[in-house]
Amino acid sequence: MTWNPYYRGDGVVREDTRLPDPPPWRSFPRASAAEVFQPPEGLVDAVNASLALRRPLLITGSPGTGKSTVIEQVAEELALGPVLRWHITSRSTLADALYRYDALGRIHAHQLRQDKRRGGDPDPGEDDIAAFITLGPLGTALLPSPRPRALLIDEIDKADLDLPGDLLDVLERGEYRIEELLREGQETARLRLWGGDTTHVVQRGRVQCTEFPFIVMTSNGEQELPAPFLRRCLRYTMPRPTPALVREVVRRHLRLDVPEGGPLAALIDDFVRRVAAGESVAIDQLLSTLHLLDGPARLEEPERGKLISLLMKDLSGA
């Protein structure tokens, strides 16, 4: 490619090279996507039903369709506080999402206290199990609160087959117990919350929510979820993109009005065609491509085609 090179691969230092401005969604600190997200038809009703019924909302759709952005907009509009995030992998467990107990750290701290005592230290410190317990994203979301907390459980369909079933009891009862505190008979424990240094006092090892959290779970539809789990959720499927919908997304994210004809419109039409054909391509790939083609990379063919091929690869391939 011959477009406005920043890196040239020749080993020459160029301190005066100015990089282009980043795309809006890659500027840091990150701005919330809530202002540019446009809920598709039916999603507002699904969110309101979920809020009213205190049921999790399961949103299914292809990658990059805005599934995880929904909760940011809801949390911002309803002042629910920062969104707690639980990103699911095949190794995710319910226990880790509720709380994490650092047993090895406690053993190490015990050994240090023993060394201090042998060294004559009059105050080697106390063994406080609470210092080694951190609440997870789900555990934090279930703390007593005057308003619901917002929790995103991202890509639930990537979980081990047992995880959705393990979640059922917690989602129904809105409570859990911290077994390590119960075993040691600790009446009160000040525990650190997920994602910061804030703490909360837990009484007798039991956490019971007073306002059930607003939970959004996302799924790419990679595996079926068990029926008992689905019964506890409200479900919404993101609509397949159309050229008109995609142009509106581009306008909101890039502040770019794409006409119905021309090379950029052809790129949008090709994206919609590929999604309809079952290819795994995401809207953020398209946004990145349009950002470069309309900005720093004003190319002619064949360089233009090379850049599009580089950025618009099917995500299911290597």
FIRO-78232 format. One line per 2 residues: for each residue x, y, z of N, C-alpha, C. Coordinates in Angstrom, 2 decimals, padded with zeros to 5 digits. Each point is the difference from the previous one (the first is absolute). Example, Ala and Ser with C-alpha at 12.3 -4.5 7.8 and 13.67 -1.06 7.14 Angstrom:
% residues 2
013.19,-005.69,007.80,-000.89,001.19,000.00,000.90,001.20,000.00  -000.35,001.05,-000.72,000.82,001.19,000.06,-000.77,001.09,000.73
***
This chain:
% residues 318
000.84,-001.20,000.00,-000.84,001.20,000.00,000.87,001.25,000.00  -000.49,001.06,-000.59,000.80,001.23,-000.11,-000.60,001.14,000.80
-000.95,-000.27,000.88,-000.72,001.08,000.67,000.83,000.61,001.12  000.22,001.25,-000.09,000.53,000.89,001.04,000.77,-000.76,001.08
001.18,-000.53,-000.28,000.64,-000.92,000.93,000.49,000.69,001.27  -000.26,-000.63,001.13,000.54,000.43,001.29,001.19,-000.91,000.31
-000.27,-001.25,000.08,001.06,-001.00,000.11,000.38,-000.44,-001.41  001.34,000.01,-000.30,000.43,-000.34,-001.36,000.85,-001.27,-000.05
000.41,-000.51,001.17,000.76,-001.23,000.00,001.43,000.15,-000.47  000.56,001.22,000.05,001.38,000.21,-000.45,000.97,000.30,001.14
-000.48,-000.02,001.26,000.86,000.21,001.14,000.41,001.44,000.25  -000.52,000.93,-000.78,000.36,001.42,000.16,-000.91,000.64,001.05
000.62,000.70,000.98,-000.77,000.66,001.05,-000.57,001.31,-000.53  -001.31,000.18,000.17,-000.66,001.23,-000.45,-000.83,000.55,001.15
000.62,000.79,000.87,-000.67,000.49,001.19,-001.12,000.98,-000.30  000.04,000.61,-001.18,-001.01,001.00,-000.33,-001.23,-000.60,-000.69
-000.05,-001.34,-000.14,-001.15,-000.63,-000.65,-001.23,000.15,000.90  -001.05,000.56,-000.56,-001.23,000.21,000.76,-001.02,-001.05,-000.38
-000.43,-000.76,000.99,-001.02,-001.01,-000.27,-001.36,000.66,-000.16  -000.91,-000.64,-000.73,-001.35,000.57,-000.18,-000.79,-000.07,001.29
-001.05,000.81,000.08,-000.88,-000.07,001.16,-000.67,-001.38,000.03  -000.19,-000.56,001.19,-000.63,-001.33,000.09,-001.48,000.07,-000.33
-000.60,-001.15,-000.31,-001.46,-000.03,-000.15,-000.65,000.39,001.32  -001.22,000.50,-000.03,-000.67,000.44,001.24,-000.05,-001.08,001.07
-000.16,-001.27,-000.40,-000.13,-001.08,000.97,001.35,-000.52,000.50  001.12,000.56,-000.51,001.32,-000.39,000.47,000.75,001.18,000.63
-000.75,001.00,000.45,000.58,001.11,000.75,-000.10,-000.32,001.48  001.06,000.33,000.74,000.04,-000.33,001.43,000.21,001.26,000.83
-000.63,000.06,001.19,-000.88,-001.02,000.58,-001.23,-000.21,-000.86  -000.50,-001.24,000.00,-001.08,-000.37,-000.88,-001.27,000.76,000.34
-000.63,000.53,-001.03,-001.31,000.63,000.19,-001.08,-001.07,-000.05  -001.08,000.24,000.70,-001.09,-000.96,000.00,-000.65,-000.05,-001.38
-000.36,-001.22,-000.42,-000.69,-000.16,-001.28,-001.49,000.26,000.12  -000.46,000.32,001.21,-001.44,000.17,000.22,-000.59,001.11,-000.86
000.77,001.05,-000.24,-000.54,001.14,-000.73,-000.24,-000.30,-001.47  000.77,-000.95,-000.55,-000.13,-000.26,-001.44,-000.78,-001.28,-000.30
-000.38,-000.74,001.03,-000.74,-001.25,-000.23,-001.46,000.28,-000.28  -000.51,-000.61,-001.06,-001.41,000.12,-000.37,-000.68,-001.35,000.19
-000.87,-000.15,001.01,-000.62,-001.31,000.22,-000.86,-000.40,-001.20  000.15,-001.23,-000.49,-000.88,-000.46,-001.08,-001.42,-000.22,000.51
-000.90,-000.18,-000.95,-001.41,-000.15,000.34,-000.21,-001.16,000.98  -000.74,000.25,001.06,-000.34,-001.02,000.97,000.94,-000.10,001.17
001.20,000.56,-000.11,000.96,-000.14,001.09,-000.39,000.83,001.22  -000.53,001.19,-000.21,-000.42,000.84,001.13,-001.07,-000.72,000.81
-000.96,-000.63,-000.67,-001.04,-000.75,000.71,000.60,-001.17,000.77  000.97,-000.69,-000.60,000.63,-001.14,000.67,000.74,000.45,001.25
000.72,001.13,-000.09,000.72,000.52,001.16,-000.98,000.38,001.11  -001.07,000.70,-000.36,-000.96,000.43,001.02,-000.70,-001.19,000.66
-000.30,-001.03,-000.79,-000.59,-001.20,000.59,000.96,-000.67,000.96  001.28,-000.05,-000.38,001.02,-000.58,000.87,000.13,000.77,001.30
-000.03,001.32,-000.10,000.09,000.85,001.20,-001.22,-000.20,000.90  -001.17,-000.06,-000.60,-001.23,-000.11,000.79,-000.14,-001.37,000.66
000.43,-001.06,-000.71,-000.15,-001.36,000.51,001.20,-000.47,000.81  001.07,000.81,000.04,001.23,-000.39,000.70,000.52,-001.34,-000.54
000.00,-000.10,-001.33,000.52,-001.18,-000.66,001.19,000.38,-000.88  001.00,-000.89,-000.14,001.10,000.28,-000.92,-000.50,000.10,-001.44
000.69,000.82,-000.78,-000.32,000.16,-001.42,001.10,-000.68,-000.81  -000.36,-001.00,-000.78,000.94,-000.72,-000.85,-000.13,000.54,-001.43
001.08,000.58,-000.49,000.01,000.59,-001.34,000.90,-000.83,-000.90  -000.57,-000.50,-001.07,000.73,-000.83,-000.96,000.18,000.77,-001.30
001.16,-000.18,-000.60,000.26,000.66,-001.28,001.43,-000.21,-000.42  000.30,000.36,-001.23,001.35,-000.17,-000.52,000.95,001.00,000.66
001.31,-000.25,-000.07,000.97,000.90,000.64,-000.10,001.42,-000.54  000.17,000.96,000.90,000.05,001.40,-000.40,-001.33,000.65,-000.28
-001.10,-000.60,000.43,-001.32,000.59,-000.26,-000.49,000.89,001.14  000.83,000.19,001.01,-000.37,000.90,001.09,-000.61,-000.69,001.20
000.14,-001.33,000.09,-000.63,-000.73,001.10,000.49,000.49,001.37  001.31,000.19,000.12,000.55,000.39,001.30,-000.09,001.50,000.24
-000.39,000.77,-001.01,-000.12,001.45,000.17,-001.33,000.37,000.67  -000.97,-000.88,-000.14,-001.34,000.28,000.55,000.09,000.37,001.47
000.74,-000.80,000.76,000.02,000.19,001.45,000.67,001.32,000.38  000.96,000.45,-000.80,000.63,001.28,000.28,-001.02,001.13,-000.10
-000.84,-000.07,-001.03,-001.00,001.04,-000.17,-001.04,-000.03,001.11  -000.44,-001.21,000.38,-000.99,-000.12,001.08,000.58,000.50,001.31
001.22,-000.42,000.32,000.64,000.40,001.26,000.19,001.51,000.06  000.32,000.61,-001.13,000.19,001.45,-000.02,-001.32,000.73,000.14
-001.03,-000.44,-000.72,-001.29,000.69,000.04,-000.67,-000.13,001.38  000.18,-001.15,000.65,-000.68,-000.25,001.27,000.90,000.19,001.21
001.23,000.50,-000.23,000.95,000.28,001.09,000.21,-001.22,000.88  000.33,-001.13,-000.64,000.23,-001.25,000.73,001.46,-000.18,000.40
000.84,000.96,-000.34,001.41,-000.10,000.36,000.81,-000.71,-001.07  001.31,-000.16,000.24,000.86,-000.68,-000.98,-000.48,-001.43,-000.27
000.12,-000.40,-001.25,-000.41,-001.35,-000.39,001.03,-001.02,000.48  -000.46,-001.02,000.73,000.85,-001.12,000.38,000.04,-000.98,-001.18
001.17,-000.56,-000.27,000.16,-000.83,-001.19,000.58,-001.37,000.36  -000.67,-001.02,-000.47,000.48,-001.38,000.16,000.15,-000.59,-001.40
001.24,-000.10,-000.47,000.27,-000.53,-001.33,000.18,-001.52,000.09  -000.86,-000.73,-000.68,-000.05,-001.45,000.12,001.01,-000.68,-000.92
000.68,-001.00,000.53,000.81,-000.91,-000.80,-000.40,-001.43,000.38  000.61,-000.97,-000.66,-000.32,-001.40,000.31,000.47,-000.38,001.40
000.86,000.81,000.62,000.50,-000.29,001.35,-000.74,000.78,001.09  -000.96,000.82,-000.37,-000.71,000.82,000.99,-000.83,-000.87,000.92
-000.02,000.36,001.29,-000.80,-000.73,000.98,-000.85,000.99,000.78  -001.09,-000.51,000.54,-000.87,000.82,000.84,000.74,000.48,001.23
000.83,-000.86,000.59,000.72,000.35,001.21,000.87,001.24,-000.21  000.73,000.06,-001.11,000.86,001.15,-000.27,-000.81,001.27,-000.22
-001.20,-000.14,-000.57,-000.84,001.18,-000.24,-000.59,000.55,001.29  -000.15,-000.86,001.01,-000.54,000.44,001.28,001.09,000.61,000.88
001.08,-000.75,000.22,001.11,000.55,000.79,001.23,-000.86,-000.23  001.15,000.58,000.33,001.26,-000.71,-000.15,000.77,000.04,001.32
000.41,-001.17,000.43,000.74,-000.14,001.25,001.45,-000.35,-000.32  000.91,000.86,000.40,001.42,-000.20,-000.28,000.63,-000.80,001.14
-000.17,-001.32,-000.05,000.51,-000.86,001.07,001.52,000.03,000.06  000.66,000.00,-001.16,001.47,000.03,-000.01,000.53,001.30,000.58
-000.67,001.10,-000.32,000.41,001.28,000.57,-000.13,000.02,001.51  -001.03,-000.65,000.51,-000.18,-000.04,001.45,001.07,-000.85,000.66
000.36,-001.12,-000.63,001.06,-000.85,000.53,001.32,000.77,000.04  000.28,000.73,-001.08,001.23,000.78,-000.05,000.01,001.07,001.09
-001.14,000.67,000.21,-000.08,001.02,001.05,000.20,-000.63,001.38  -000.53,-001.21,000.19,000.18,-000.71,001.29,001.48,-000.29,000.24
000.70,-000.42,-001.05,001.43,-000.29,000.15,000.78,001.27,000.34  -000.37,001.13,-000.59,000.67,001.25,000.31,-000.22,000.39,001.46
-001.22,-000.20,000.50,-000.26,000.31,001.41,000.82,-000.89,000.92  000.12,-001.27,-000.37,000.80,-000.91,000.80,001.46,000.46,000.04
000.52,000.43,-001.16,001.38,000.50,-000.05,000.18,001.23,000.88  -001.01,000.90,000.00,000.09,001.21,000.83,000.01,-000.36,001.48
-000.84,-000.98,000.38,-000.02,-000.41,001.40,001.36,-000.56,000.42  000.57,-000.83,-000.85,001.31,-000.57,000.33,001.07,001.08,000.06
-000.22,001.08,-000.77,000.96,001.10,000.03,-000.23,000.98,001.13  -000.99,-000.27,000.84,-000.24,000.86,001.15,-000.91,001.17,-000.26
-000.69,000.01,-001.12,-000.92,001.10,-000.29,-001.19,-000.07,000.96  -000.23,001.07,000.79,-001.10,-000.04,000.97,-001.38,000.05,-000.65
-000.08,000.45,-001.25,-001.31,000.11,-000.66,000.09,-000.59,-001.41  -000.04,-001.33,-000.11,000.13,-000.64,-001.32,-001.27,000.11,-000.85
-001.08,000.55,000.56,-001.25,000.11,-000.75,-000.93,-001.15,000.29  -001.25,000.14,-000.46,-001.01,-001.02,000.26,-000.38,-000.71,-001.30
-000.53,-001.19,000.18,-000.47,-000.78,-001.15,-001.45,000.39,-000.29  -000.19,000.80,-001.06,-001.34,000.44,-000.38,-000.35,-000.60,-001.35
-000.86,-000.99,000.00,-000.35,-000.67,-001.26,-000.62,000.96,-001.00  -000.67,001.06,000.48,-000.67,000.94,-000.90,000.98,000.66,-000.96
001.26,000.14,000.44,001.01,000.64,-000.86,000.31,-000.84,-001.23  -000.42,-001.26,-000.01,000.33,-000.90,-001.11,-001.23,-000.44,-000.79
-001.10,000.70,000.21,-001.23,-000.29,-000.75,-000.39,001.25,-000.79  -000.22,-000.17,-001.28,-000.48,001.08,-000.87,-001.29,-000.45,-000.68
-001.03,000.80,000.08,-001.25,-000.36,-000.67,000.18,000.10,-001.50  -000.61,-000.94,-000.73,000.04,000.02,-001.45,-001.09,000.91,-000.57
-000.11,000.07,-001.33,-001.01,000.89,-000.59,-001.42,-000.37,000.37  -000.34,-001.28,-000.01,-001.35,-000.41,000.39,-000.20,000.19,001.50
001.02,-000.36,000.79,-000.09,000.19,001.44,-000.18,001.45,000.39  000.66,000.90,-000.70,-000.15,001.44,000.26,-001.39,000.47,-000.41
-000.49,-000.49,-001.13,-001.32,000.43,-000.50,-001.12,-000.39,000.96  000.21,-001.05,000.80,-001.05,-000.49,000.90,000.07,000.62,001.40
000.91,000.93,000.23,000.05,000.66,001.30,-001.25,000.83,000.23  -000.42,000.17,001.27,-001.13,000.90,000.28,000.26,001.39,-000.56
-001.01,000.58,-000.63,000.18,001.30,-000.65,-001.35,000.68,-000.15  -000.06,001.34,000.11,-001.27,000.69,-000.17,-000.48,000.00,-001.45
000.92,-000.20,-000.95,-000.37,-000.10,-001.42,000.68,-001.22,-000.58  -000.58,-000.59,-001.04,000.64,-001.18,-000.60,001.37,000.36,-000.57
000.92,-000.92,000.12,001.27,000.14,-000.72,-000.17,-000.58,-001.39  000.88,000.40,-000.91,-000.04,-000.49,-001.38,001.13,-001.00,-000.21
-000.35,-001.19,-000.48,000.98,-001.06,-000.21,-000.10,-000.53,-001.41  001.13,-000.01,-000.71,000.08,-000.61,-001.33,000.67,-001.35,000.12
-000.70,-001.06,-000.43,000.59,-001.34,-000.10,000.21,-000.24,-001.49  001.23,000.18,-000.44,000.30,000.07,-001.43,000.34,-001.37,-000.57
-000.69,-000.37,-001.08,000.22,-001.24,-000.74,-000.24,-001.23,000.87  -001.20,-000.08,000.56,-000.39,-001.11,000.85,000.06,-001.32,-000.75
-000.13,000.04,-001.33,000.02,-001.24,-000.77,001.40,-000.60,-000.12  001.02,000.70,000.49,001.35,-000.56,000.00,000.29,-000.79,001.29
-000.97,-000.02,000.92,000.21,-000.63,001.30,000.02,-001.52,-000.10  000.61,-000.63,001.00,-000.14,-001.43,000.18,-001.49,-000.34,000.15
-000.39,-001.18,-000.42,-001.41,-000.37,-000.04,-000.67,000.09,001.37  000.77,-000.15,001.08,-000.59,000.02,001.34,-000.26,001.40,000.54
000.66,001.01,-000.54,-000.09,001.33,000.61,-001.41,000.59,-000.03  -000.74,-000.04,-001.11,-001.37,000.55,000.04,-000.86,-000.65,001.08
000.15,-001.31,000.17,-000.76,-000.67,001.05,000.43,000.44,001.39  001.30,000.20,000.19,000.51,000.46,001.29,-000.54,001.39,000.35
-000.26,000.79,-001.02,-000.49,001.37,000.23,-001.45,000.05,000.48  -000.76,-001.06,-000.29,-001.44,000.05,000.23,-000.37,000.35,001.43
000.62,-000.67,000.97,-000.38,000.22,001.39,000.31,001.43,000.43  001.14,000.51,-000.41,000.37,001.37,000.38,-000.96,001.00,-000.63
-000.36,-000.22,-001.26,-000.91,000.93,-000.68,-001.40,-000.05,000.60  -000.40,-001.14,000.53,-001.32,-000.13,000.60,-000.03,000.57,001.42
001.02,-000.27,000.79,000.00,000.39,001.41,000.62,001.37,000.25  000.86,000.44,-000.90,000.64,001.30,000.18,000.90,000.05,001.22
000.59,-001.13,000.35,000.87,-000.05,001.18,001.06,-001.07,-000.18  001.04,000.10,000.83,001.03,-001.04,000.03,000.74,000.08,001.34
000.76,-001.03,000.28,000.74,-000.05,001.26,001.49,-000.13,-000.28  000.80,000.59,000.87,001.45,-000.07,-000.11,000.46,-001.04,001.02
000.26,-001.19,-000.50,000.23,-001.15,000.87,001.19,000.19,000.92  001.05,000.66,-000.48,001.20,000.18,000.83,-000.31,000.82,001.25
-000.87,001.01,-000.13,-000.38,000.80,001.17,-000.87,-000.82,000.94  -000.89,-000.81,-000.56,-000.87,-000.83,000.83,000.81,-001.03,000.79
001.00,-000.61,-000.65,000.81,-001.01,000.67,000.75,000.58,001.20  000.46,001.23,-000.14,000.78,000.61,001.08,-000.87,000.77,000.98
-001.31,000.00,-000.22,-000.91,000.65,000.94,000.21,001.49,000.11  000.45,000.64,-001.09,000.25,001.44,000.04,-001.31,000.76,-000.17
-000.39,000.75,001.00,-001.29,000.69,000.00,-000.05,001.11,-001.04  001.04,000.82,-000.07,000.04,001.09,-000.97,001.32,-000.04,-000.75
-000.04,000.36,-001.27,001.22,000.04,-000.82,-000.14,001.12,-001.01  001.01,000.85,-000.05,000.00,001.08,-000.99,000.75,-000.49,-001.24
-000.75,-000.20,-001.10,000.56,-000.61,-001.21,000.13,001.02,-001.12  001.04,-000.19,-000.79,000.23,000.88,-001.15,-000.91,-000.41,-001.15
-000.55,001.01,-000.71,-000.94,-000.26,-001.09,000.75,-000.13,-001.32  -000.71,-000.48,-000.99,000.57,-000.21,-001.33,000.30,001.35,-000.67
001.18,000.09,-000.60,000.32,001.13,-000.86,000.37,001.28,000.72  000.49,-000.07,001.23,000.40,001.22,000.69,000.42,-000.28,001.42
000.15,001.07,000.78,000.44,-000.13,001.39,-001.15,000.18,000.98  -001.23,000.13,-000.50,-001.15,000.13,000.88,-000.21,-001.28,000.80
-000.47,000.13,001.23,-000.24,-001.17,000.85,-001.45,-000.02,000.49  -000.42,-001.15,000.47,-001.36,-000.16,000.55,000.07,-001.01,001.14
-000.75,000.29,001.06,-000.02,-000.90,001.15,-001.03,-001.10,-000.23  000.44,-001.25,000.11,-000.87,-001.16,-000.15,-000.23,-000.60,001.38
-001.26,-000.25,000.32,-000.37,-000.54,001.31,-000.20,-001.52,-000.10  000.70,-000.71,000.89,-000.17,-001.45,000.16,000.13,-000.77,-001.32
000.86,000.50,-000.88,000.32,-000.73,-001.22,-001.12,-000.12,-001.00  -001.03,000.84,000.13,-001.16,-000.13,-000.90,-000.24,001.32,-000.73
-000.19,-000.09,-001.30,-000.31,001.17,-000.83,-001.40,-000.19,-000.58  -000.87,000.97,000.21,-001.37,-000.05,-000.51,-000.32,001.34,-000.66
-000.35,-000.04,-001.28,-000.30,001.26,-000.69,-001.33,000.57,000.52  -000.11,001.32,-000.04,-001.27,000.67,000.31,-000.66,000.52,-001.28
000.81,000.25,-001.02,-000.50,000.34,-001.34,000.70,-000.92,-000.99  -000.77,-000.87,-000.65,000.61,-000.94,-000.94,000.69,000.78,-001.12
001.25,-000.35,-000.32,000.74,000.78,-001.00,-000.64,-000.08,-001.39  000.28,001.03,-000.78,-000.39,-000.04,-001.41,001.11,-000.75,-000.73
-000.34,-001.20,-000.48,001.00,-000.88,-000.61,-000.28,-000.13,-001.49  001.01,000.27,-000.80,-000.05,-000.26,-001.44,001.00,-001.10,-000.30
-000.47,-001.08,-000.62,000.88,-001.07,-000.46,000.02,000.01,-001.53  001.18,-000.12,-000.56,000.10,-000.01,-001.46,000.38,-001.39,-000.48
-000.44,-000.31,-001.22,000.30,-001.29,-000.61,000.17,000.19,-001.50  001.01,-000.66,-000.54,000.18,-000.01,-001.45,-000.72,-001.19,-000.64
-000.73,-000.77,000.82,-000.74,-001.13,-000.53,000.85,-001.19,-000.35  001.20,-000.10,000.65,000.91,-001.08,-000.34,-000.43,-001.34,000.59
-000.77,000.00,001.09,-000.51,-001.25,000.55,-001.36,000.26,000.65  -000.81,-001.07,000.05,-001.31,000.13,000.61,000.13,000.06,001.52
-000.85,000.81,000.61,-000.02,000.11,001.45,-001.16,-000.84,000.53  000.13,-000.57,001.21,-001.05,-000.90,000.51,-001.33,000.71,000.22
-001.08,-000.71,-000.23,-001.34,000.57,000.10,-000.30,000.57,001.38  000.37,-000.67,001.12,-000.28,000.59,001.32,000.67,001.36,000.17
001.18,000.15,-000.58,000.70,001.29,000.07,-000.73,001.05,-000.84  -000.42,-000.38,-001.19,-000.68,000.95,-000.88,-001.32,000.46,000.59
-000.66,-000.86,000.78,-001.28,000.39,000.59,000.17,001.14,001.00  001.20,000.13,000.56,000.23,001.07,000.98,000.40,001.31,-000.66
000.07,000.01,-001.31,000.49,001.19,-000.72,-001.08,000.56,-000.92  000.11,001.30,-000.29,-000.69,000.56,-001.16,000.99,-000.04,-001.15
-000.51,-000.30,-001.20,000.92,-000.18,-001.12,-000.31,000.99,-001.13  001.09,000.47,-000.59,-000.13,000.92,-001.13,001.10,-000.35,-001.00
-000.37,-000.02,-001.28,000.95,-000.28,-001.06,000.24,001.27,-000.82  001.24,000.40,-000.11,000.33,001.20,-000.78,-000.35,-000.24,-001.47
-000.62,000.97,-000.65,-000.37,-000.20,-001.41,001.22,-000.05,-000.90  -000.13,-000.71,-001.09,001.08,-000.02,-000.98,000.14,001.39,-000.62
001.23,000.40,-000.31,000.19,001.35,-000.53,-000.59,000.17,-001.40  -000.48,001.19,-000.25,-000.42,000.42,-001.34,000.87,001.20,-000.39
000.09,000.32,-001.28,000.81,001.16,-000.38,-000.41,001.27,000.73  -001.30,000.21,000.19,-000.45,001.21,000.68,000.44,000.02,001.46
-000.13,-001.16,000.69,000.42,-000.07,001.39,001.50,000.23,000.14  000.78,-000.60,-000.91,001.45,000.14,000.08,000.42,001.44,-000.28
-000.63,000.64,-000.96,000.34,001.41,-000.27,-000.28,000.88,001.21  -001.07,-000.31,000.76,-000.31,000.76,001.20,001.06,-000.24,001.08
000.47,-001.24,000.13,001.08,-000.29,000.96,001.27,000.77,-000.39  000.31,000.00,-001.28,001.18,000.72,-000.48,-000.14,001.50,000.28
-001.18,000.53,-000.22,-000.22,001.44,000.24,000.21,000.34,001.47  -000.49,-000.86,000.89,000.11,000.30,001.43,001.43,-000.17,000.50
000.70,-001.04,-000.47,001.34,-000.27,000.51,001.08,000.85,-000.69  -000.12,000.19,-001.29,001.04,000.70,-000.76,-000.39,001.42,-000.40
-001.27,000.36,000.29,-000.50,001.29,-000.47,000.21,000.12,-001.52  -000.31,-001.09,-000.67,000.21,-000.10,-001.45,-001.31,-000.39,-000.65
-000.49,000.83,-000.90,-001.21,-000.32,-000.76,000.39,-000.70,-001.29  -000.31,-001.29,-000.09,000.34,-000.78,-001.19,-001.16,000.06,-000.98
000.21,000.49,-001.20,-001.09,000.04,-000.98,-000.39,-001.41,-000.43  -001.13,-000.12,-000.67,-000.49,-001.31,-000.41,000.79,-000.59,-001.16
000.81,000.82,-000.66,000.85,-000.49,-001.07,001.44,000.38,000.25  000.93,-000.65,-000.71,001.41,000.32,000.15,000.77,-001.12,000.68
001.33,000.15,000.11,000.83,-001.09,000.52,-000.27,-000.33,001.47  -000.28,001.01,000.83,-000.27,-000.29,001.42,-001.34,-000.73,000.15
-000.98,000.41,-000.80,-001.29,-000.69,000.03,000.15,-001.45,-000.47  000.85,-000.21,-001.00,000.23,-001.36,-000.49,000.63,-000.87,001.09
000.87,000.61,000.81,000.63,-000.75,001.09,-001.05,-000.39,001.05  -000.92,000.91,000.30,-001.09,-000.31,000.94,-000.89,-001.10,-000.56
-000.37,000.11,-001.28,-000.85,-001.02,-000.61,000.67,-001.38,000.03  001.33,-000.03,-000.22,000.72,-001.27,000.03,000.03,-000.57,001.41
000.14,000.88,000.99,-000.02,-000.45,001.40,-001.35,-000.64,000.32  -001.09,000.65,-000.37,-001.34,-000.54,000.26,-000.19,-001.33,-000.70
000.48,-000.11,-001.23,-000.12,-001.25,-000.76,000.76,-001.12,000.69  001.20,000.28,000.48,000.82,-001.03,000.65,-000.64,-000.48,001.31
-000.55,000.93,000.77,-000.67,-000.39,001.24,-001.21,-000.88,-000.31  -000.78,000.39,-001.01,-001.17,-000.79,-000.37,000.38,-001.39,-000.49
001.20,-000.13,-000.57,000.47,-001.29,-000.50,000.60,-000.86,001.10  000.05,000.53,001.22,000.50,-000.78,001.12,001.46,000.20,000.33
000.66,000.93,-000.68,001.40,000.25,000.32,000.09,000.75,001.34  001.11,-000.21,000.68,000.22,000.65,001.29,000.84,001.25,-000.19
-000.68,001.11,-000.24,000.65,001.30,-000.08,-000.76,000.95,000.91  000.73,000.89,000.67,-000.58,000.85,001.03,-000.07,001.44,-000.46
-000.95,000.71,000.57,-000.20,001.40,-000.38,001.22,000.85,000.32  000.78,-000.37,001.06,001.17,000.83,000.31,001.09,-000.17,-001.05
000.04,-001.15,-000.69,000.91,-000.15,-001.13,-000.37,000.99,-001.12  -001.29,000.09,-000.26,-000.46,000.91,-001.03,000.29,001.46,000.38
-000.26,000.34,001.27,000.26,001.37,000.44,001.48,000.35,-000.13  000.87,-000.94,000.37,001.44,000.25,-000.12,000.39,000.21,-001.46
-000.56,-000.82,-000.89,000.32,000.12,-001.42,-000.47,001.34,-000.55  -001.23,000.38,000.32,-000.53,001.27,-000.49,000.78,001.18,000.57
000.41,-000.11,001.26,000.78,001.08,000.61,001.31,000.22,-000.76  000.69,-001.09,-000.36,001.26,000.15,-000.72,-000.22,000.49,-001.43
-000.98,-000.57,-000.67,-000.22,000.37,-001.41,-000.47,001.44,-000.14  -000.74,000.49,001.00,-000.48,001.37,-000.07,000.97,000.98,000.65
001.05,-000.54,000.66,000.92,000.87,000.71,001.42,-000.14,-000.48  000.87,-000.66,000.82,001.41,-000.01,-000.31,000.39,-000.80,-001.24
-000.81,-000.95,-000.43,000.38,-000.88,-001.11,-000.87,000.26,-001.22  000.22,001.09,-000.65,-000.76,000.30,-001.23,000.76,-000.64,-001.16
-000.36,-001.25,-000.30,000.76,-000.81,-000.93,-000.73,-000.18,-001.33  000.78,-000.35,-000.97,-000.54,-000.44,-001.28,000.19,-001.51,-000.08
-000.73,-000.62,-000.93,000.22,-001.43,-000.22,001.39,-000.21,-000.58  000.70,-001.12,000.30,-000.50,-001.16,000.76,000.25,000.11,001.52
000.69,001.10,000.44,000.31,000.12,001.43,-001.28,000.03,000.85  -001.02,000.64,-000.54,-001.27,000.09,000.73,-000.57,-001.39,000.27
000.01,-000.85,-001.01,-000.50,-001.36,000.16,000.82,-000.81,000.98  001.32,000.23,000.04,000.86,-000.71,000.95,-000.35,000.38,001.43
-000.25,001.28,000.21,-000.34,000.45,001.36,-001.34,-000.58,000.44  -000.98,-000.02,-000.90,-001.31,-000.56,000.34,000.13,-001.49,000.33
000.79,-000.72,-000.77,000.20,-001.43,000.26,000.67,-000.22,001.35  000.93,000.89,000.37,000.70,-000.13,001.27,-000.95,000.20,001.18
-000.90,000.97,-000.09,-000.84,000.38,001.13,-001.33,-000.75,000.07  -000.46,-000.53,-001.12,-001.31,-000.61,-000.04,000.05,-001.53,-000.10
001.01,-000.60,000.64,000.11,-001.46,-000.02,-001.13,-000.63,000.81  -000.42,-001.16,-000.45,-001.00,-000.77,000.76,000.60,-000.40,001.35
-000.71,000.28,001.08,000.52,-000.26,001.34,000.08,-001.48,000.33  -000.70,-000.83,-000.74,000.02,-001.44,000.29,001.23,-000.67,-000.61
000.75,000.71,-000.84,001.19,-000.57,-000.61,001.25,000.38,000.74  001.12,-000.62,-000.39,001.28,000.29,000.65,000.52,001.36,-000.45
***
